[in-house]
């Protein structure tokens, strides 16, 4: 009886392990498909920006900046 229980436990353990591997592979495949779909959507939405950069011959960085005075911890004037 003990041998039969151990054998049944081993078979059940192997079956559950196989089911977990299958479940994990399905979840990973779905996650990969979602990631590929998100990348494709982002690539499609930014295609006009890539064309504009190529047309201008490189990247154009535009913006404003302001130089802030350096703050010190021992400065009592603030």
PDB file of N, CA, C and O in Angstrom, chain B, residues numbered from 101:
ATOM      1  N   UNK B 101       0.824  -1.199   0.000  1.00  0.00           N
ATOM      2  CA  UNK B 101       0.000   0.000   0.000  1.00  0.00           C
ATOM      3  C   UNK B 101       0.863   1.256   0.000  1.00  0.00           C
ATOM      4  O   UNK B 101       0.565   2.203  -0.728  1.00  0.00           O
ATOM      5  N   UNK B 102       1.908   1.284   0.786  1.00  0.00           N
ATOM      6  CA  UNK B 102       2.767   2.454   0.868  1.00  0.00           C
ATOM      7  C   UNK B 102       3.436   2.699  -0.486  1.00  0.00           C
ATOM      8  O   UNK B 102       3.533   3.845  -0.924  1.00  0.00           O
ATOM      9  N   UNK B 103       3.893   1.653  -1.147  1.00  0.00           N
ATOM     10  CA  UNK B 103       4.542   1.782  -2.448  1.00  0.00           C
ATOM     11  C   UNK B 103       3.572   2.340  -3.482  1.00  0.00           C
ATOM     12  O   UNK B 103       3.948   3.170  -4.309  1.00  0.00           O
ATOM     13  N   UNK B 104       2.328   1.883  -3.434  1.00  0.00           N
ATOM     14  CA  UNK B 104       1.316   2.375  -4.374  1.00  0.00           C
ATOM     15  C   UNK B 104       1.018   3.856  -4.131  1.00  0.00           C
ATOM     16  O   UNK B 104       0.809   4.603  -5.087  1.00  0.00           O
ATOM     17  N   UNK B 105       0.996   4.287  -2.883  1.00  0.00           N
ATOM     18  CA  UNK B 105       0.770   5.702  -2.570  1.00  0.00           C
ATOM     19  C   UNK B 105       1.936   6.564  -3.045  1.00  0.00           C
ATOM     20  O   UNK B 105       1.723   7.653  -3.579  1.00  0.00           O
ATOM     21  N   UNK B 106       3.149   6.092  -2.858  1.00  0.00           N
ATOM     22  CA  UNK B 106       4.313   6.836  -3.324  1.00  0.00           C
ATOM     23  C   UNK B 106       4.328   6.939  -4.842  1.00  0.00           C
ATOM     24  O   UNK B 106       4.648   7.989  -5.398  1.00  0.00           O
ATOM     25  N   UNK B 107       3.985   5.853  -5.502  1.00  0.00           N
ATOM     26  CA  UNK B 107       3.947   5.861  -6.967  1.00  0.00           C
ATOM     27  C   UNK B 107       2.869   6.819  -7.477  1.00  0.00           C
ATOM     28  O   UNK B 107       3.098   7.565  -8.428  1.00  0.00           O
ATOM     29  N   UNK B 108       1.705   6.796  -6.847  1.00  0.00           N
ATOM     30  CA  UNK B 108       0.619   7.706  -7.236  1.00  0.00           C
ATOM     31  C   UNK B 108       1.015   9.152  -6.961  1.00  0.00           C
ATOM     32  O   UNK B 108       0.713  10.041  -7.757  1.00  0.00           O
ATOM     33  N   UNK B 109       1.685   9.389  -5.844  1.00  0.00           N
ATOM     34  CA  UNK B 109       2.144  10.747  -5.525  1.00  0.00           C
ATOM     35  C   UNK B 109       3.170  11.240  -6.524  1.00  0.00           C
ATOM     36  O   UNK B 109       3.146  12.407  -6.913  1.00  0.00           O
ATOM     37  N   UNK B 110       4.067  10.368  -6.943  1.00  0.00           N
ATOM     38  CA  UNK B 110       5.087  10.749  -7.921  1.00  0.00           C
ATOM     39  C   UNK B 110       4.445  11.058  -9.273  1.00  0.00           C
ATOM     40  O   UNK B 110       4.797  12.042  -9.925  1.00  0.00           O
ATOM     41  N   UNK B 111       3.509  10.218  -9.683  1.00  0.00           N
ATOM     42  CA  UNK B 111       2.824  10.449 -10.966  1.00  0.00           C
ATOM     43  C   UNK B 111       2.028  11.746 -10.905  1.00  0.00           C
ATOM     44  O   UNK B 111       2.050  12.530 -11.854  1.00  0.00           O
ATOM     45  N   UNK B 112       1.333  11.978  -9.813  1.00  0.00           N
ATOM     46  CA  UNK B 112       0.563  13.219  -9.657  1.00  0.00           C
ATOM     47  C   UNK B 112       1.490  14.432  -9.625  1.00  0.00           C
ATOM     48  O   UNK B 112       1.177  15.463 -10.221  1.00  0.00           O
ATOM     49  N   UNK B 113       2.617  14.322  -8.941  1.00  0.00           N
ATOM     50  CA  UNK B 113       3.582  15.419  -8.903  1.00  0.00           C
ATOM     51  C   UNK B 113       4.136  15.742 -10.277  1.00  0.00           C
ATOM     52  O   UNK B 113       4.258  16.913 -10.636  1.00  0.00           O
ATOM     53  N   UNK B 114       4.473  14.721 -11.050  1.00  0.00           N
ATOM     54  CA  UNK B 114       4.980  14.938 -12.410  1.00  0.00           C
ATOM     55  C   UNK B 114       3.902  15.567 -13.286  1.00  0.00           C
ATOM     56  O   UNK B 114       4.190  16.458 -14.085  1.00  0.00           O
ATOM     57  N   UNK B 115       2.659  15.106 -13.139  1.00  0.00           N
ATOM     58  CA  UNK B 115       1.560  15.675 -13.930  1.00  0.00           C
ATOM     59  C   UNK B 115       1.335  17.142 -13.578  1.00  0.00           C
ATOM     60  O   UNK B 115       1.128  17.967 -14.468  1.00  0.00           O
ATOM     61  N   UNK B 116       1.373  17.471 -12.289  1.00  0.00           N
ATOM     62  CA  UNK B 116       1.187  18.865 -11.875  1.00  0.00           C
ATOM     63  C   UNK B 116       2.347  19.745 -12.349  1.00  0.00           C
ATOM     64  O   UNK B 116       2.142  20.893 -12.741  1.00  0.00           O
ATOM     65  N   UNK B 117       3.553  19.204 -12.311  1.00  0.00           N
ATOM     66  CA  UNK B 117       4.715  19.950 -12.805  1.00  0.00           C
ATOM     67  C   UNK B 117       4.591  20.223 -14.300  1.00  0.00           C
ATOM     68  O   UNK B 117       4.885  21.327 -14.758  1.00  0.00           O
ATOM     69  N   UNK B 118       4.154  19.217 -15.062  1.00  0.00           N
ATOM     70  CA  UNK B 118       3.951  19.393 -16.502  1.00  0.00           C
ATOM     71  C   UNK B 118       2.858  20.424 -16.767  1.00  0.00           C
ATOM     72  O   UNK B 118       2.986  21.247 -17.674  1.00  0.00           O
ATOM     73  N   UNK B 119       1.792  20.383 -15.984  1.00  0.00           N
ATOM     74  CA  UNK B 119       0.709  21.364 -16.148  1.00  0.00           C
ATOM     75  C   UNK B 119       1.203  22.774 -15.832  1.00  0.00           C
ATOM     76  O   UNK B 119       0.824  23.731 -16.507  1.00  0.00           O
ATOM     77  N   UNK B 120       2.048  22.904 -14.810  1.00  0.00           N
ATOM     78  CA  UNK B 120       2.596  24.218 -14.463  1.00  0.00           C
ATOM     79  C   UNK B 120       3.501  24.731 -15.582  1.00  0.00           C
ATOM     80  O   UNK B 120       3.472  25.919 -15.902  1.00  0.00           O
ATOM     81  N   UNK B 121       4.304  23.850 -16.180  1.00  0.00           N
ATOM     82  CA  UNK B 121       5.153  24.265 -17.305  1.00  0.00           C
ATOM     83  C   UNK B 121       4.319  24.730 -18.493  1.00  0.00           C
ATOM     84  O   UNK B 121       4.642  25.731 -19.132  1.00  0.00           O
ATOM     85  N   UNK B 122       3.253  24.003 -18.784  1.00  0.00           N
ATOM     86  CA  UNK B 122       2.380  24.389 -19.903  1.00  0.00           C
ATOM     87  C   UNK B 122       1.714  25.732 -19.613  1.00  0.00           C
ATOM     88  O   UNK B 122       1.675  26.608 -20.478  1.00  0.00           O
ATOM     89  N   UNK B 123       1.193  25.895 -18.402  1.00  0.00           N
ATOM     90  CA  UNK B 123       0.549  27.146 -18.019  1.00  0.00           C
ATOM     91  C   UNK B 123       1.530  28.313 -18.108  1.00  0.00           C
ATOM     92  O   UNK B 123       1.183  29.381 -18.612  1.00  0.00           O
ATOM     93  N   UNK B 124       2.742  28.110 -17.624  1.00  0.00           N
ATOM     94  CA  UNK B 124       3.760  29.162 -17.668  1.00  0.00           C
ATOM     95  C   UNK B 124       4.121  29.515 -19.104  1.00  0.00           C
ATOM     96  O   UNK B 124       4.265  30.692 -19.435  1.00  0.00           O
ATOM     97  N   UNK B 125       4.266  28.518 -19.949  1.00  0.00           N
ATOM     98  CA  UNK B 125       4.617  28.810 -21.339  1.00  0.00           C
ATOM     99  C   UNK B 125       3.497  29.564 -22.055  1.00  0.00           C
ATOM    100  O   UNK B 125       3.767  30.426 -22.892  1.00  0.00           O
ATOM    101  N   UNK B 126       2.254  29.248 -21.735  1.00  0.00           N
ATOM    102  CA  UNK B 126       1.130  29.976 -22.339  1.00  0.00           C
ATOM    103  C   UNK B 126       1.129  31.433 -21.862  1.00  0.00           C
ATOM    104  O   UNK B 126       0.937  32.347 -22.663  1.00  0.00           O
ATOM    105  N   UNK B 127       1.340  31.645 -20.578  1.00  0.00           N
ATOM    106  CA  UNK B 127       1.372  33.010 -20.034  1.00  0.00           C
ATOM    107  C   UNK B 127       2.524  33.800 -20.656  1.00  0.00           C
ATOM    108  O   UNK B 127       2.346  34.961 -21.024  1.00  0.00           O
ATOM    109  N   UNK B 128       3.702  33.183 -20.776  1.00  0.00           N
ATOM    110  CA  UNK B 128       4.838  33.877 -21.385  1.00  0.00           C
ATOM    111  C   UNK B 128       4.594  34.177 -22.864  1.00  0.00           C
ATOM    112  O   UNK B 128       5.003  35.227 -23.360  1.00  0.00           O
ATOM    113  N   UNK B 129       3.939  33.272 -23.560  1.00  0.00           N
ATOM    114  CA  UNK B 129       3.617  33.528 -24.969  1.00  0.00           C
ATOM    115  C   UNK B 129       2.648  34.698 -25.104  1.00  0.00           C
ATOM    116  O   UNK B 129       2.800  35.534 -25.993  1.00  0.00           O
ATOM    117  N   UNK B 130       1.660  34.755 -24.227  1.00  0.00           N
ATOM    118  CA  UNK B 130       0.704  35.873 -24.261  1.00  0.00           C
ATOM    119  C   UNK B 130       1.419  37.177 -23.937  1.00  0.00           C
ATOM    120  O   UNK B 130       1.166  38.196 -24.580  1.00  0.00           O
ATOM    121  N   UNK B 131       2.310  37.159 -22.945  1.00  0.00           N
ATOM    122  CA  UNK B 131       3.060  38.367 -22.596  1.00  0.00           C
ATOM    123  C   UNK B 131       3.950  38.815 -23.754  1.00  0.00           C
ATOM    124  O   UNK B 131       4.080  40.012 -24.007  1.00  0.00           O
ATOM    125  N   UNK B 132       4.557  37.871 -24.451  1.00  0.00           N
ATOM    126  CA  UNK B 132       5.388  38.216 -25.614  1.00  0.00           C
ATOM    127  C   UNK B 132       4.542  38.830 -26.713  1.00  0.00           C
ATOM    128  O   UNK B 132       4.960  39.803 -27.342  1.00  0.00           O
ATOM    129  N   UNK B 133       3.368  38.283 -26.953  1.00  0.00           N
ATOM    130  CA  UNK B 133       2.486  38.858 -27.976  1.00  0.00           C
ATOM    131  C   UNK B 133       2.038  40.272 -27.612  1.00  0.00           C
ATOM    132  O   UNK B 133       1.968  41.145 -28.477  1.00  0.00           O
ATOM    133  N   UNK B 134       1.739  40.495 -26.346  1.00  0.00           N
ATOM    134  CA  UNK B 134       1.352  41.843 -25.901  1.00  0.00           C
ATOM    135  C   UNK B 134       2.515  42.808 -26.074  1.00  0.00           C
ATOM    136  O   UNK B 134       2.317  43.940 -26.515  1.00  0.00           O
ATOM    137  N   UNK B 135       3.727  42.377 -25.732  1.00  0.00           N
ATOM    138  CA  UNK B 135       4.901  43.245 -25.881  1.00  0.00           C
ATOM    139  C   UNK B 135       5.164  43.559 -27.352  1.00  0.00           C
ATOM    140  O   UNK B 135       5.484  44.699 -27.686  1.00  0.00           O
ATOM    141  N   UNK B 136       5.037  42.587 -28.220  1.00  0.00           N
ATOM    142  CA  UNK B 136       5.241  42.820 -29.653  1.00  0.00           C
ATOM    143  C   UNK B 136       4.167  43.755 -30.195  1.00  0.00           C
ATOM    144  O   UNK B 136       4.459  44.630 -31.010  1.00  0.00           O
ATOM    145  N   UNK B 137       2.932  43.575 -29.750  1.00  0.00           N
ATOM    146  CA  UNK B 137       1.851  44.459 -30.196  1.00  0.00           C
ATOM    147  C   UNK B 137       2.081  45.891 -29.720  1.00  0.00           C
ATOM    148  O   UNK B 137       1.841  46.834 -30.473  1.00  0.00           O
ATOM    149  N   UNK B 138       2.541  46.068 -28.490  1.00  0.00           N
ATOM    150  CA  UNK B 138       2.820  47.414 -27.976  1.00  0.00           C
ATOM    151  C   UNK B 138       3.966  48.052 -28.743  1.00  0.00           C
ATOM    152  O   UNK B 138       3.899  49.237 -29.070  1.00  0.00           O
ATOM    153  N   UNK B 139       5.019  47.293 -29.038  1.00  0.00           N
ATOM    154  CA  UNK B 139       6.138  47.826 -29.815  1.00  0.00           C
ATOM    155  C   UNK B 139       5.677  48.218 -31.223  1.00  0.00           C
ATOM    156  O   UNK B 139       6.050  49.279 -31.723  1.00  0.00           O
ATOM    157  N   UNK B 140       4.872  47.370 -31.860  1.00  0.00           N
ATOM    158  CA  UNK B 140       4.391  47.662 -33.207  1.00  0.00           C
ATOM    159  C   UNK B 140       3.510  48.909 -33.217  1.00  0.00           C
ATOM    160  O   UNK B 140       3.593  49.725 -34.135  1.00  0.00           O
ATOM    161  N   UNK B 141       2.668  49.053 -32.197  1.00  0.00           N
ATOM    162  CA  UNK B 141       1.814  50.234 -32.124  1.00  0.00           C
ATOM    163  C   UNK B 141       2.668  51.483 -31.955  1.00  0.00           C
ATOM    164  O   UNK B 141       2.431  52.482 -32.634  1.00  0.00           O
ATOM    165  N   UNK B 142       3.652  51.450 -31.067  1.00  0.00           N
ATOM    166  CA  UNK B 142       4.519  52.604 -30.852  1.00  0.00           C
ATOM    167  C   UNK B 142       5.325  52.919 -32.113  1.00  0.00           C
ATOM    168  O   UNK B 142       5.478  54.087 -32.469  1.00  0.00           O
ATOM    169  N   UNK B 143       5.834  51.906 -32.780  1.00  0.00           N
ATOM    170  CA  UNK B 143       6.582  52.098 -34.018  1.00  0.00           C
ATOM    171  C   UNK B 143       5.680  52.754 -35.077  1.00  0.00           C
ATOM    172  O   UNK B 143       6.118  53.663 -35.782  1.00  0.00           O
ATOM    173  N   UNK B 144       4.443  52.302 -35.189  1.00  0.00           N
ATOM    174  CA  UNK B 144       3.521  52.848 -36.181  1.00  0.00           C
ATOM    175  C   UNK B 144       3.154  54.300 -35.856  1.00  0.00           C
ATOM    176  O   UNK B 144       3.063  55.131 -36.759  1.00  0.00           O
ATOM    177  N   UNK B 145       2.947  54.604 -34.583  1.00  0.00           N
ATOM    178  CA  UNK B 145       2.548  55.951 -34.196  1.00  0.00           C
ATOM    179  C   UNK B 145       3.672  56.969 -34.331  1.00  0.00           C
ATOM    180  O   UNK B 145       3.396  58.162 -34.463  1.00  0.00           O
ATOM    181  N   UNK B 146       4.931  56.537 -34.303  1.00  0.00           N
ATOM    182  CA  UNK B 146       6.054  57.479 -34.372  1.00  0.00           C
ATOM    183  C   UNK B 146       6.738  57.472 -35.733  1.00  0.00           C
ATOM    184  O   UNK B 146       7.819  58.047 -35.868  1.00  0.00           O
ATOM    185  N   UNK B 147       6.155  56.848 -36.734  1.00  0.00           N
ATOM    186  CA  UNK B 147       6.804  56.773 -38.054  1.00  0.00           C
ATOM    187  C   UNK B 147       6.965  58.152 -38.682  1.00  0.00           C
ATOM    188  O   UNK B 147       7.952  58.397 -39.375  1.00  0.00           O
ATOM    189  N   UNK B 148       6.016  59.057 -38.456  1.00  0.00           N
ATOM    190  CA  UNK B 148       6.131  60.397 -39.034  1.00  0.00           C
ATOM    191  C   UNK B 148       7.287  61.174 -38.402  1.00  0.00           C
ATOM    192  O   UNK B 148       7.928  61.986 -39.069  1.00  0.00           O
ATOM    193  N   UNK B 149       7.555  60.924 -37.108  1.00  0.00           N
ATOM    194  CA  UNK B 149       8.684  61.591 -36.463  1.00  0.00           C
ATOM    195  C   UNK B 149      10.011  61.108 -37.053  1.00  0.00           C
ATOM    196  O   UNK B 149      10.917  61.910 -37.281  1.00  0.00           O
ATOM    197  N   UNK B 150      10.126  59.814 -37.298  1.00  0.00           N
ATOM    198  CA  UNK B 150      11.355  59.286 -37.896  1.00  0.00           C
ATOM    199  C   UNK B 150      11.570  59.853 -39.294  1.00  0.00           C
ATOM    200  O   UNK B 150      12.698  60.177 -39.666  1.00  0.00           O
ATOM    201  N   UNK B 151      10.509  59.972 -40.061  1.00  0.00           N
ATOM    202  CA  UNK B 151      10.624  60.561 -41.412  1.00  0.00           C
ATOM    203  C   UNK B 151      11.081  62.007 -41.338  1.00  0.00           C
ATOM    204  O   UNK B 151      11.914  62.436 -42.136  1.00  0.00           O
ATOM    205  N   UNK B 152      10.550  62.757 -40.397  1.00  0.00           N
ATOM    206  CA  UNK B 152      10.928  64.168 -40.244  1.00  0.00           C
ATOM    207  C   UNK B 152      12.396  64.304 -39.852  1.00  0.00           C
ATOM    208  O   UNK B 152      13.089  65.184 -40.362  1.00  0.00           O
ATOM    209  N   UNK B 153      12.876  63.450 -38.956  1.00  0.00           N
ATOM    210  CA  UNK B 153      14.277  63.493 -38.552  1.00  0.00           C
ATOM    211  C   UNK B 153      15.170  63.145 -39.741  1.00  0.00           C
ATOM    212  O   UNK B 153      16.198  63.792 -39.941  1.00  0.00           O
ATOM    213  N   UNK B 154      14.803  62.144 -40.530  1.00  0.00           N
ATOM    214  CA  UNK B 154      15.595  61.792 -41.707  1.00  0.00           C
ATOM    215  C   UNK B 154      15.595  62.917 -42.732  1.00  0.00           C
ATOM    216  O   UNK B 154      16.612  63.178 -43.374  1.00  0.00           O
ATOM    217  N   UNK B 155      14.462  63.579 -42.884  1.00  0.00           N
ATOM    218  CA  UNK B 155      14.372  64.658 -43.864  1.00  0.00           C
ATOM    219  C   UNK B 155      15.280  65.823 -43.474  1.00  0.00           C
ATOM    220  O   UNK B 155      15.886  66.452 -44.342  1.00  0.00           O
ATOM    221  N   UNK B 156      15.377  66.109 -42.191  1.00  0.00           N
ATOM    222  CA  UNK B 156      16.207  67.218 -41.734  1.00  0.00           C
ATOM    223  C   UNK B 156      17.680  66.845 -41.625  1.00  0.00           C
ATOM    224  O   UNK B 156      18.521  67.719 -41.414  1.00  0.00           O
ATOM    225  N   UNK B 157      17.999  65.596 -41.761  1.00  0.00           N
ATOM    226  CA  UNK B 157      19.387  65.175 -41.748  1.00  0.00           C
ATOM    227  C   UNK B 157      19.960  64.932 -40.372  1.00  0.00           C
ATOM    228  O   UNK B 157      21.180  64.947 -40.216  1.00  0.00           O
ATOM    229  N   UNK B 158      19.156  64.714 -39.398  1.00  0.00           N
ATOM    230  CA  UNK B 158      19.658  64.421 -38.053  1.00  0.00           C
ATOM    231  C   UNK B 158      18.657  64.822 -36.996  1.00  0.00           C
ATOM    232  O   UNK B 158      17.568  65.305 -37.304  1.00  0.00           O
ATOM    233  N   UNK B 159      19.022  64.625 -35.785  1.00  0.00           N
ATOM    234  CA  UNK B 159      18.133  64.948 -34.671  1.00  0.00           C
ATOM    235  C   UNK B 159      18.216  66.438 -34.349  1.00  0.00           C
ATOM    236  O   UNK B 159      19.294  67.033 -34.340  1.00  0.00           O
ATOM    237  N   UNK B 160      17.066  67.016 -34.089  1.00  0.00           N
ATOM    238  CA  UNK B 160      16.991  68.422 -33.707  1.00  0.00           C
ATOM    239  C   UNK B 160      16.507  68.473 -32.256  1.00  0.00           C
ATOM    240  O   UNK B 160      15.439  67.957 -31.928  1.00  0.00           O
ATOM    241  N   UNK B 161      17.294  69.092 -31.412  1.00  0.00           N
ATOM    242  CA  UNK B 161      16.918  69.230 -30.008  1.00  0.00           C
ATOM    243  C   UNK B 161      16.588  70.696 -29.770  1.00  0.00           C
ATOM    244  O   UNK B 161      17.443  71.568 -29.927  1.00  0.00           O
ATOM    245  N   UNK B 162      15.356  70.957 -29.393  1.00  0.00           N
ATOM    246  CA  UNK B 162      14.918  72.317 -29.132  1.00  0.00           C
ATOM    247  C   UNK B 162      14.443  72.406 -27.689  1.00  0.00           C
ATOM    248  O   UNK B 162      13.967  71.427 -27.115  1.00  0.00           O
ATOM    249  N   UNK B 163      14.578  73.574 -27.123  1.00  0.00           N
ATOM    250  CA  UNK B 163      14.089  73.751 -25.762  1.00  0.00           C
ATOM    251  C   UNK B 163      14.617  75.021 -25.141  1.00  0.00           C
ATOM    252  O   UNK B 163      15.361  75.776 -25.767  1.00  0.00           O
ATOM    253  N   UNK B 164      14.225  75.246 -23.906  1.00  0.00           N
ATOM    254  CA  UNK B 164      14.672  76.409 -23.155  1.00  0.00           C
ATOM    255  C   UNK B 164      15.369  75.929 -21.898  1.00  0.00           C
ATOM    256  O   UNK B 164      15.129  74.819 -21.421  1.00  0.00           O
ATOM    257  N   UNK B 165      16.229  76.774 -21.373  1.00  0.00           N
ATOM    258  CA  UNK B 165      16.872  76.441 -20.117  1.00  0.00           C
ATOM    259  C   UNK B 165      17.050  77.702 -19.306  1.00  0.00           C
ATOM    260  O   UNK B 165      17.035  78.815 -19.832  1.00  0.00           O
ATOM    261  N   UNK B 166      17.219  77.503 -18.022  1.00  0.00           N
ATOM    262  CA  UNK B 166      17.420  78.611 -17.099  1.00  0.00           C
ATOM    263  C   UNK B 166      18.477  78.167 -16.101  1.00  0.00           C
ATOM    264  O   UNK B 166      18.419  77.054 -15.578  1.00  0.00           O
ATOM    265  N   UNK B 167      19.439  79.037 -15.842  1.00  0.00           N
ATOM    266  CA  UNK B 167      20.491  78.735 -14.885  1.00  0.00           C
ATOM    267  C   UNK B 167      20.026  79.173 -13.508  1.00  0.00           C
ATOM    268  O   UNK B 167      19.758  80.352 -13.277  1.00  0.00           O
ATOM    269  N   UNK B 168      19.933  78.223 -12.605  1.00  0.00           N
ATOM    270  CA  UNK B 168      19.520  78.511 -11.238  1.00  0.00           C
ATOM    271  C   UNK B 168      20.769  78.746 -10.395  1.00  0.00           C
ATOM    272  O   UNK B 168      21.786  78.077 -10.583  1.00  0.00           O
ATOM    273  N   UNK B 169      20.690  79.695  -9.466  1.00  0.00           N
ATOM    274  CA  UNK B 169      21.850  79.893  -8.582  1.00  0.00           C
ATOM    275  C   UNK B 169      22.055  78.653  -7.727  1.00  0.00           C
ATOM    276  O   UNK B 169      21.101  77.993  -7.315  1.00  0.00           O
ATOM    277  N   UNK B 170      23.310  78.356  -7.473  1.00  0.00           N
ATOM    278  CA  UNK B 170      23.639  77.168  -6.699  1.00  0.00           C
ATOM    279  C   UNK B 170      23.273  77.381  -5.237  1.00  0.00           C
ATOM    280  O   UNK B 170      23.705  78.360  -4.628  1.00  0.00           O
ATOM    281  N   UNK B 171      22.492  76.488  -4.675  1.00  0.00           N
ATOM    282  CA  UNK B 171      22.087  76.590  -3.287  1.00  0.00           C
ATOM    283  C   UNK B 171      23.051  75.785  -2.422  1.00  0.00           C
ATOM    284  O   UNK B 171      23.442  74.672  -2.774  1.00  0.00           O
ATOM    285  N   UNK B 172      23.422  76.361  -1.296  1.00  0.00           N
ATOM    286  CA  UNK B 172      24.341  75.678  -0.377  1.00  0.00           C
ATOM    287  C   UNK B 172      23.619  75.464   0.927  1.00  0.00           C
ATOM    288  O   UNK B 172      22.734  76.240   1.287  1.00  0.00           O
ATOM    289  N   UNK B 173      23.984  74.427   1.632  1.00  0.00           N
ATOM    290  CA  UNK B 173      23.325  74.112   2.902  1.00  0.00           C
ATOM    291  C   UNK B 173      23.651  75.132   3.990  1.00  0.00           C
ATOM    292  O   UNK B 173      22.825  75.398   4.863  1.00  0.00           O
ATOM    293  N   UNK B 174      24.847  75.697   3.940  1.00  0.00           N
ATOM    294  CA  UNK B 174      25.240  76.648   4.979  1.00  0.00           C
ATOM    295  C   UNK B 174      24.905  78.086   4.614  1.00  0.00           C
ATOM    296  O   UNK B 174      25.320  79.007   5.319  1.00  0.00           O
ATOM    297  N   UNK B 175      24.172  78.302   3.539  1.00  0.00           N
ATOM    298  CA  UNK B 175      23.812  79.636   3.096  1.00  0.00           C
ATOM    299  C   UNK B 175      22.660  80.162   3.953  1.00  0.00           C
ATOM    300  O   UNK B 175      21.569  79.594   3.914  1.00  0.00           O
ATOM    301  N   UNK B 176      22.871  81.226   4.722  1.00  0.00           N
ATOM    302  CA  UNK B 176      21.859  81.781   5.626  1.00  0.00           C
ATOM    303  C   UNK B 176      20.966  82.821   4.949  1.00  0.00           C
ATOM    304  O   UNK B 176      19.980  83.260   5.541  1.00  0.00           O
ATOM    305  N   UNK B 177      21.290  83.218   3.729  1.00  0.00           N
ATOM    306  CA  UNK B 177      20.520  84.276   3.062  1.00  0.00           C
ATOM    307  C   UNK B 177      19.182  83.782   2.532  1.00  0.00           C
ATOM    308  O   UNK B 177      18.351  84.605   2.149  1.00  0.00           O
ATOM    309  N   UNK B 178      18.948  82.541   2.492  1.00  0.00           N
ATOM    310  CA  UNK B 178      17.676  81.995   1.967  1.00  0.00           C
ATOM    311  C   UNK B 178      16.671  81.778   3.023  1.00  0.00           C
ATOM    312  O   UNK B 178      15.562  81.327   2.737  1.00  0.00           O
TER     313      UNK B 178
END
